[in-house]
């Protein structure tokens, strides 16, 4: 009798365990489907829930892109002369070709970062899950979450993302680049010695530990240092930097990293990881991979920076973008001799898909490509 009771209780416990396991699994699958549907089935709806027609592709971009402005926008901006900043220009054009686009998205994380559901549910690089304590510690020291006041207060802001491509060499675009209110540079791309082609002004330098400048004398004087966190170690590294602690080489970096950044805490920011998420899955259409970093699903920092600018700048330009795989011996970067063929070895990026995305933006005049490399 005792054995029967034991077996009955065991079976009941097993059934309960299986039911709970099934419910947990179902909730997890629904969670993934909620994201994946937004990029497959739900892509047929714009940002306010209106259904899109067959004239849009699977991501939600207009299939037939026009090089001329839509009539409504042409009328709105007709009286703006050349060189005058056009308020809301980039986001208006983005909405015209991608109705799902919703502009509000802060450039940097602030002390309310936990409240934003779009990044709370995903681990780096697509969110902040598991990083709360590190981010809180960093932000409690930096205490600044926006651009510098003079730029933050502008009614209209023109931004240029300066890529590192060899296409920048010998173009003499330096003075043109310096005309923009916000000049964004990426990783360790040098300025000194290349001013004629790349300009001398730097507003933001966006990077991650392995990409950061390691020689202190190569940093510009007054730029804001911005971390793009691609893995949990990146946030730990930034905490070391902010608190001027010793950086541990045992933290799982894939190459040597900077051990110091010549910036005070108030000159350091954390890039909103939503831009990595949106660039990867909404704009470029990279594999979701259960929301985890995987082969070919990480956008380049350039595409991430452009995504950030679309949300936070009135006009967006780029220079130094574009990889021409038909020229394998052309220089990959403007500042070194590595050849174009090296980009084919990338494990994390899908250059072809990124190029398709950027071409859409250029053709529809959402962004202005100064070097015509895209």
Buried (B, 14 or more C-beta within 10 A) or exposed (E): EEEEEEEEEEEEEEEEEEEEEEEEEEEEEEEEEEBBEBBBEBBBBBEEEEEBEEEBBEBBBBEEBEEEBBEEBEEBBEEEEEEEBBBBBBBBBBBBBBBBBBBEBBBBBBEEBEEBEBBEBBBBBBBBBEBEEBBEBBBEBBEBBBBEEEBEEBEBBBBBBBBBBBBBBEBEBBEBBBEBBBBBBBBBBBBEEBBBBBBBBBBBBBBBBBBBBEEEEEBBEEBBBBBBBBBBBBBBBBBBBBEEEEBBEEBEBEEEBBBEBBBEBEBBBBBBBBBBBBBBBBBBBBEBBEBEBBEBBBBBBBBBBBBBBBBBBBBBBBBBBBBEEEEEEBBBBBBEEEBBEEBEEEEBBBBEBBBBBBBBBBEBBBBBBBBEBB
